[in-house]
Amino acid sequence: MSSLQPATRPPVHTYNDGNHYRIARGRRAPRDDVESNLPSGHSVISGCPSTEEFLRVIHQTLKIRMYATNSRKSYLSYVKGFLRWHGNLPHTIQRQDVCNYLELLVDGGASAAQIAGCLSAIRTCFDKFCGRDITLGLATPRRKKSQPVVPSESEISRILSAAPTHAAKLAIGILYAAGLRNSELCRLQVRDIDFTRNTIRIYQGKGCSDRLVMLPQTWRGSIQELCRQQSGNQWLFPSLQHRKNRHMSPRTLQRWVAIAVDFSGVKKKITPHSFRHAFATHLLEHGTDIRYIQKLLGHQRLETTTIYTKVAQIRGQVIQSPIDQWARQPTLGRSADSGGTCSSAPRSFPKDPPSSGAPPVGTLKIHFQKIEDTTAARVTLEVVRDKSGSVGRRRSSGESLDVERRVFLTGIVVEKNDLNWVQLTMPNVAQWQQPMRGMSKAMVQRIHSPEFYETLRSHICQRFLALF
């Protein structure tokens, strides 16, 4: 059969990367049935059909290829809008017409998701179904990468307490406790609840796949009472209008959530899907492996689940801000003399981690000398060592401390820069090689350790800020 309109050039029938179009058969199409693979240039309609005939054939093709109901409605809506704007027969449409229509949508304030949906509908109906290639080279627009709105645990508790009815409280509670989508909750049946294995079966969720989620024990009694009132093939949340064999409308759940959020006083923009975001985020914050979260949410790709790692709060006991670590360190005793020079009380060298069990190897004094007419000071480190190599050993009863030498490490300058930040300038390590020759190996290793410099920086900055 010929295509919708004879092409003036050889048909391309490929994506932008050069690959041929995949067979447009929909997600729900059975994969085990025998399929008739016709040439890529085959068109579902030929000649110069009217707009009504074209839409009828496209609707029929979408149904035959098992496209979801919402997908069929969306595709036909986009194509009808495009044909209504064009105002001519479908076979006369060219690539420039598509570009002009998309530009009109952009100028009218359409979002990237609307542009992408419209382009996908035109590409499927005209290019894949009719072999026209009128969207060749038109790439799907990039969407804004926004973070999901995640209510905190306290906010969810307030929303549940403010639910208008017991049924609303139960529905919102299951929505959060199991991480369900709006439509998945509304389509739950009594037979999907397994009290023996404590699981809920989600039948044919997004992507036409089943999955199992946990049964929240908090709502176990309420769910059992609800299931006793209905048979196994009935909906867990039937239609509020008492329509036969109909489940509750997703719009009803949206109204329940809006009322509960309004009554609770939570100012965030909360929708039923926000509880699914909170379910994944809170599990991640409590240490659940992300691959288990992926299975519970029913995501096909792990990259979809990793979005929650960007909104999960950092647990304070695991990672702390550096400024919080500085604030937790003990301050150093200080005293000032009349000559503008001050020194700290004797202090041991920074200790090794507790697991090492190494004793202190030195007593350290920090001396400051102000530089005139500036907000700066020179810092001298005084290290006191005894003959045995242990520095700063306290006198025991009847024992004297025989000090062999004092080592002075100079060259440190601390000042305030133009931005009022404390700037610490340390000398080259080679400058301290000569005075450190008489020190023990343990003392030299301690001075070269990063922990020594971190503690020294903290103490110097605290003392300096007290001086100026």
C-alpha positions as CSV (number, residue, x, y, z in Angstrom):
1,M,0.0,0.0,0.0
2,S,1.1,3.5,-0.6
3,S,1.8,6.0,2.2
4,L,-0.5,8.9,3.1
5,Q,1.0,11.0,0.3
6,P,3.7,10.1,-2.2
7,A,7.0,11.6,-1.0
8,T,9.1,13.8,-3.3
9,R,12.3,12.3,-1.9
10,P,13.2,8.8,-0.8
11,P,11.6,8.1,2.6
12,V,14.0,8.2,5.6
13,H,11.9,6.6,8.4
14,T,14.6,6.9,11.1
15,Y,15.3,8.7,14.4
16,N,17.8,11.5,14.6
17,D,20.5,9.0,15.5
18,G,19.9,7.1,12.2
19,N,18.1,4.0,13.7
20,H,14.9,2.9,12.1
21,Y,11.6,3.6,13.9
22,R,10.6,1.0,16.4
23,I,7.3,-0.7,15.8
24,A,4.6,1.4,17.4
25,R,2.6,-1.2,19.2
26,G,2.1,0.1,22.8
27,R,3.2,-1.1,26.1
28,R,0.3,-3.5,26.6
29,A,0.8,-5.3,23.3
30,P,1.3,-9.1,23.9
31,R,4.8,-10.1,23.0
32,D,4.2,-13.8,22.5
33,D,1.6,-13.5,19.8
34,V,2.5,-13.9,16.1
35,E,3.2,-10.5,14.5
36,S,3.2,-9.5,10.9
37,N,6.3,-7.3,10.3
38,L,5.5,-5.2,7.2
39,P,8.0,-2.9,5.5
40,S,8.9,0.2,7.4
41,G,7.3,2.4,4.7
42,H,3.8,0.8,5.2
43,S,1.1,3.3,6.0
44,V,-2.1,2.6,8.0
45,I,-4.1,4.8,5.6
46,S,-3.5,5.7,2.0
47,G,-4.7,8.3,-0.5
48,C,-6.0,11.8,0.5
49,P,-8.3,11.0,3.5
50,S,-10.5,13.6,5.2
51,T,-9.7,14.7,8.7
52,E,-12.5,12.7,10.2
53,E,-11.4,9.5,8.4
54,F,-7.7,10.1,9.4
55,L,-8.6,10.5,13.1
56,R,-10.9,7.4,12.9
57,V,-8.1,5.2,11.5
58,I,-5.5,6.6,14.0
59,H,-7.9,5.9,16.9
60,Q,-8.4,2.4,15.6
61,T,-4.7,1.8,15.2
62,L,-4.0,2.9,18.7
63,K,-6.6,0.5,20.1
64,I,-5.3,-2.4,18.0
65,R,-1.8,-1.8,19.2
66,M,-3.0,-1.8,22.8
67,Y,-2.1,1.7,23.8
68,A,-3.4,2.7,27.2
69,T,-6.7,4.5,27.4
70,N,-5.0,7.7,28.7
71,S,-2.4,7.5,26.0
72,R,-5.0,7.3,23.3
73,K,-6.9,10.2,24.7
74,S,-3.8,12.3,25.0
75,Y,-2.5,11.5,21.4
76,L,-5.8,12.2,19.8
77,S,-6.2,15.5,21.7
78,Y,-2.8,16.7,20.5
79,V,-3.4,15.6,16.9
80,K,-6.8,17.2,16.8
81,G,-5.4,20.5,18.1
82,F,-2.7,20.4,15.4
83,L,-5.1,19.6,12.6
84,R,-7.6,22.2,13.8
85,W,-4.8,24.8,13.7
86,H,-3.6,23.6,10.2
87,G,-7.1,23.8,8.8
88,N,-6.3,21.6,5.8
89,L,-6.3,17.9,4.9
90,P,-3.8,15.7,6.7
91,H,-1.8,14.7,3.6
92,T,-0.8,18.3,2.9
93,I,1.0,18.7,6.2
94,Q,4.8,19.3,5.9
95,R,7.7,19.6,8.3
96,Q,7.6,23.4,8.4
97,D,3.9,23.2,9.5
98,V,5.0,21.2,12.6
99,C,7.7,23.7,13.4
100,N,5.3,26.6,13.1
101,Y,2.8,24.9,15.4
102,L,5.3,24.0,18.0
103,E,6.7,27.6,18.0
104,L,3.1,28.9,18.5
105,L,2.7,26.6,21.5
106,V,6.0,27.9,23.0
107,D,5.0,31.5,22.4
108,G,1.7,30.8,24.1
109,G,3.5,29.6,27.3
110,A,3.3,25.8,26.9
111,S,5.6,23.8,29.1
112,A,8.4,21.5,27.9
113,A,6.2,18.5,28.9
114,Q,3.3,19.7,26.7
115,I,5.7,20.4,23.8
116,A,7.2,16.9,24.2
117,G,3.8,15.3,24.4
118,C,2.6,17.1,21.3
119,L,5.7,16.2,19.3
120,S,5.5,12.5,20.4
121,A,1.8,12.3,19.3
122,I,2.6,13.9,15.8
123,R,5.6,11.6,15.4
124,T,3.7,8.5,16.3
125,C,0.6,9.2,14.1
126,F,2.2,10.7,11.1
127,D,5.7,9.3,11.0
128,K,5.4,5.8,12.6
129,F,1.9,5.0,11.4
130,C,2.0,6.8,8.0
131,G,5.7,6.9,7.1
132,R,5.7,10.7,6.5
133,D,9.0,11.8,8.3
134,I,7.6,15.3,9.0
135,T,9.2,15.3,12.5
136,L,12.6,14.2,11.3
137,G,15.3,16.3,13.1
138,L,12.9,17.7,15.7
139,A,14.3,16.8,19.1
140,T,12.3,16.4,22.3
141,P,12.8,19.6,24.4
142,R,14.7,19.3,27.6
143,R,12.5,19.5,30.7
144,K,13.2,21.5,33.9
145,K,14.9,19.4,36.6
146,S,12.9,20.2,39.6
147,Q,13.1,18.5,43.0
148,P,10.0,16.8,44.4
149,V,8.1,18.3,47.3
150,V,8.7,16.0,50.3
151,P,6.7,16.6,53.5
152,S,8.4,15.8,56.8
153,E,7.3,13.0,59.1
154,S,5.8,15.6,61.5
155,E,3.9,17.2,58.7
156,I,2.5,13.9,57.5
157,S,1.3,13.2,61.1
158,R,-0.5,16.6,61.1
159,I,-2.1,15.9,57.8
160,L,-3.4,12.4,58.9
161,S,-4.8,14.0,62.1
162,A,-6.6,16.6,60.0
163,A,-8.2,14.1,57.6
164,P,-12.0,14.9,57.3
165,T,-13.2,11.2,57.6
166,H,-11.9,7.9,58.8
167,A,-11.9,6.6,55.2
168,A,-9.8,9.6,54.1
169,K,-7.4,9.1,56.9
170,L,-7.0,5.4,56.0
171,A,-6.6,6.1,52.3
172,I,-3.9,8.8,52.9
173,G,-2.2,6.6,55.5
174,I,-1.9,3.6,53.1
175,L,-0.8,6.0,50.3
176,Y,2.2,7.0,52.5
177,A,2.9,3.7,54.2
178,A,3.2,1.7,51.0
179,G,4.3,4.4,48.5
180,L,1.4,3.9,46.1
181,R,0.3,6.1,43.2
182,N,-3.1,7.7,43.3
183,S,-4.7,5.3,40.7
184,E,-3.0,2.3,42.3
185,L,-4.7,3.0,45.7
186,C,-8.1,3.6,44.1
187,R,-8.0,0.3,42.2
188,L,-7.0,-1.9,45.2
189,Q,-9.3,-4.9,45.7
190,V,-9.9,-6.9,48.8
191,R,-8.2,-9.9,47.4
192,D,-5.0,-7.9,46.8
193,I,-4.5,-7.8,50.6
194,D,-2.5,-10.7,52.0
195,F,-2.7,-10.7,55.8
196,T,-0.7,-13.9,56.1
197,R,2.4,-12.6,54.3
198,N,1.8,-9.0,55.3
199,T,1.9,-7.8,51.6
200,I,-0.3,-5.8,49.3
201,R,-0.3,-6.8,45.6
202,I,-0.4,-3.9,43.1
203,Y,-2.1,-5.3,40.0
204,Q,-0.9,-3.9,36.7
205,G,0.6,-0.7,37.9
206,K,2.4,1.8,35.7
207,G,4.2,0.0,32.9
208,C,1.7,-2.9,33.1
209,S,3.6,-4.7,35.8
210,D,2.6,-6.3,39.1
211,R,4.6,-5.7,42.3
212,L,4.3,-6.4,46.0
213,V,4.6,-3.8,48.8
214,M,4.5,-4.1,52.6
215,L,1.3,-4.1,54.5
216,P,1.5,-1.3,57.1
217,Q,0.9,-2.9,60.5
218,T,-0.4,0.5,61.9
219,W,-3.4,0.2,59.6
220,R,-3.8,-3.6,59.8
221,G,-6.8,-3.6,62.1
222,S,-8.6,-0.9,60.0
223,I,-7.9,-2.7,56.8
224,Q,-9.2,-6.0,58.2
225,E,-12.4,-4.4,59.3
226,L,-12.8,-2.8,55.9
227,C,-12.2,-6.2,54.1
228,R,-14.8,-8.0,56.3
229,Q,-17.5,-5.7,54.9
230,Q,-16.8,-6.6,51.3
231,S,-16.2,-9.7,49.1
232,G,-12.9,-10.6,47.6
233,N,-13.5,-9.1,44.1
234,Q,-14.8,-5.8,45.4
235,W,-12.9,-2.6,45.6
236,L,-11.2,-1.7,48.9
237,F,-12.4,1.9,48.3
238,P,-15.6,1.7,46.2
239,S,-17.3,4.6,44.5
240,L,-18.7,7.2,46.8
241,Q,-21.7,7.6,44.4
242,H,-22.5,3.9,44.9
243,R,-22.0,3.2,41.3
244,K,-21.9,-0.5,40.7
245,N,-18.5,-2.1,40.0
246,R,-16.7,1.2,40.2
247,H,-13.8,2.2,42.4
248,M,-13.3,5.5,44.0
249,S,-12.3,8.3,41.6
250,P,-8.7,9.5,41.9
251,R,-10.2,13.0,41.9
252,T,-11.9,12.2,45.2
253,L,-8.6,11.3,46.8
254,Q,-7.1,14.5,45.5
255,R,-9.9,16.5,47.2
256,W,-9.4,14.5,50.5
257,V,-5.7,15.4,50.5
258,A,-6.4,19.0,49.7
259,I,-8.9,19.3,52.6
260,A,-6.5,17.5,55.0
261,V,-3.6,19.7,54.1
262,D,-5.7,22.9,54.4
263,F,-6.9,21.8,57.9
264,S,-3.5,20.8,59.1
265,G,-1.9,24.2,58.3
266,V,0.9,22.8,56.2
267,K,2.0,25.4,53.7
268,K,3.7,23.1,51.2
269,K,2.1,22.2,47.9
270,I,1.1,18.6,48.8
271,T,-0.6,16.3,46.3
272,P,-1.3,12.5,46.6
273,H,2.0,11.8,44.8
274,S,3.9,13.8,47.5
275,F,3.3,10.9,49.9
276,R,5.0,8.6,47.5
277,H,8.0,10.9,47.4
278,A,7.9,11.0,51.2
279,F,7.8,7.2,51.4
280,A,10.9,6.8,49.3
281,T,12.8,9.7,50.9
282,H,12.1,8.7,54.5
283,L,13.1,5.1,53.8
284,L,16.4,6.3,52.3
285,E,17.1,8.6,55.3
286,H,16.6,5.6,57.6
287,G,19.2,3.6,55.8
288,T,17.2,1.4,53.4
289,D,19.1,0.1,50.4
290,I,18.1,2.1,47.3
291,R,17.5,-1.1,45.3
292,Y,14.8,-2.3,47.7
293,I,13.2,1.1,47.4
294,Q,13.3,0.8,43.6
295,K,11.4,-2.5,43.8
296,L,8.8,-1.1,46.2
297,L,8.2,1.9,43.9
298,G,8.1,-0.3,40.8
299,H,10.7,1.7,38.9
300,Q,12.1,0.0,35.8
301,R,15.4,2.0,36.0
302,L,17.5,2.8,39.1
303,E,18.2,6.3,37.8
304,T,14.6,7.1,38.4
305,T,14.9,6.2,42.1
306,T,18.2,8.1,42.6
307,I,16.3,11.4,42.4
308,Y,15.4,10.9,46.1
309,T,19.0,10.9,47.1
310,K,19.1,14.6,46.2
311,V,16.3,15.5,48.6
312,A,17.1,13.1,51.5
313,Q,18.4,14.9,54.6
314,I,21.9,14.3,55.7
315,R,21.8,12.5,59.1
316,G,23.6,14.7,61.6
317,Q,25.3,11.8,63.4
318,V,26.9,10.6,60.2
319,I,28.1,13.8,58.4
320,Q,28.6,17.1,60.2
321,S,29.4,20.5,58.8
322,P,33.1,21.6,59.4
323,I,31.9,24.7,61.3
324,D,29.9,22.5,63.6
325,Q,33.0,20.4,64.2
326,W,35.0,23.6,65.1
327,A,32.4,24.6,67.6
328,R,32.6,21.3,69.4
329,Q,36.3,21.6,70.0
330,P,37.4,22.8,73.6
331,T,38.6,26.3,73.9
332,L,42.2,27.1,75.0
333,G,42.9,28.9,78.2
334,R,44.5,32.3,77.6
335,S,46.2,35.2,79.4
336,A,47.7,38.4,78.2
337,D,50.7,40.4,79.5
338,S,51.5,44.1,79.4
339,G,53.9,43.8,76.5
340,G,51.2,42.8,74.0
341,T,52.4,39.2,74.0
342,C,50.1,36.4,75.3
343,S,50.7,32.7,75.8
344,S,48.4,29.8,76.3
345,A,48.4,27.4,79.2
346,P,50.6,24.3,78.7
347,R,48.7,21.8,76.5
348,S,49.6,18.3,75.3
349,F,50.2,17.6,71.7
350,P,47.1,16.3,69.8
351,K,46.5,12.7,70.7
352,D,46.2,9.8,68.4
353,P,42.8,8.3,67.9
354,P,41.5,6.4,70.9
355,S,42.1,3.0,69.3
356,S,45.8,3.6,69.2
357,G,46.3,4.1,72.9
358,A,49.4,6.3,72.4
359,P,50.2,8.8,75.3
360,P,50.8,12.5,74.7
361,V,54.3,13.3,73.5
362,G,54.6,17.0,74.3
363,T,53.6,20.1,76.1
364,L,52.8,23.0,73.8
365,K,52.6,26.7,74.5
366,I,51.3,29.2,72.0
367,H,52.7,32.8,72.2
368,F,51.2,35.7,70.3
369,Q,53.0,39.0,69.5
370,K,50.9,41.8,68.0
371,I,52.2,43.6,65.0
372,E,51.9,47.3,65.5
373,D,49.3,49.3,63.5
374,T,47.8,46.1,62.0
375,T,45.3,43.4,62.8
376,A,47.9,40.7,62.7
377,A,50.1,38.8,65.1
378,R,53.2,36.6,65.0
379,V,52.8,33.2,66.6
380,T,55.5,31.2,68.3
381,L,55.1,27.6,69.3
382,E,57.1,26.5,72.4
383,V,57.6,22.8,72.9
384,V,59.0,21.5,76.2
385,R,60.7,18.1,76.4
386,D,62.4,16.2,79.2
387,K,65.4,13.8,79.0
388,S,63.3,10.7,78.6
389,G,61.7,12.0,75.4
390,S,58.2,12.4,77.0
391,V,57.3,16.1,77.0
392,G,55.4,17.8,79.8
393,R,55.5,14.9,82.2
394,R,53.9,15.8,85.5
395,R,55.9,15.6,88.7
396,S,54.9,12.7,90.9
397,S,55.5,12.7,94.7
398,G,59.3,13.2,95.3
399,E,60.1,13.3,91.6
400,S,61.5,16.4,89.8
401,L,61.1,17.3,86.2
402,D,64.5,17.6,84.6
403,V,63.9,19.7,81.5
404,E,66.6,19.3,78.9
405,R,65.6,21.9,76.3
406,R,62.8,24.0,75.0
407,V,62.1,24.1,71.2
408,F,60.7,27.2,69.6
409,L,58.9,27.0,66.2
410,T,58.5,30.4,64.6
411,G,57.3,31.8,61.3
412,I,53.5,31.6,61.8
413,V,51.5,34.7,61.0
414,V,47.8,35.2,61.6
415,E,45.8,38.2,60.4
416,K,42.4,39.5,59.2
417,N,42.1,40.1,55.5
418,D,40.0,42.6,53.6
419,L,36.9,40.4,53.9
420,N,37.3,40.2,57.7
421,W,38.3,36.6,57.5
422,V,41.1,35.1,59.7
423,Q,44.0,34.1,57.5
424,L,46.7,31.8,58.9
425,T,50.1,31.6,57.1
426,M,52.3,28.6,58.0
427,P,56.0,28.5,57.2
428,N,57.6,25.8,55.0
429,V,58.3,22.6,56.8
430,A,62.0,22.9,56.0
431,Q,62.2,26.0,58.2
432,W,61.4,23.8,61.2
433,Q,63.9,21.0,60.4
434,Q,66.8,22.5,62.4
435,P,64.9,23.0,65.7
436,M,63.2,19.7,65.4
437,R,66.4,17.7,65.2
438,G,66.6,17.2,69.0
439,M,63.0,15.9,69.2
440,S,62.0,12.3,69.4
441,K,60.6,10.5,66.4
442,A,57.1,10.4,68.0
443,M,57.2,14.1,68.4
444,V,58.2,14.8,64.8
445,Q,55.5,12.4,63.5
446,R,52.9,14.2,65.6
447,I,53.9,17.6,64.3
448,H,53.7,16.4,60.7
449,S,50.3,14.8,61.3
450,P,47.1,16.5,59.8
451,E,45.4,16.3,63.2
452,F,48.1,18.5,64.7
453,Y,47.6,21.2,62.2
454,E,43.8,21.1,62.5
455,T,43.9,21.5,66.2
456,L,46.6,24.2,66.0
457,R,44.5,26.1,63.5
458,S,41.5,26.0,65.7
459,H,43.3,27.2,68.8
460,I,45.2,30.0,67.0
461,C,42.0,31.3,65.4
462,Q,40.1,31.3,68.7
463,R,42.9,33.1,70.5
464,F,43.4,35.6,67.7
465,L,39.7,36.5,67.6
466,A,39.8,37.1,71.4
467,L,42.7,39.5,71.0
468,F,41.2,41.6,68.2
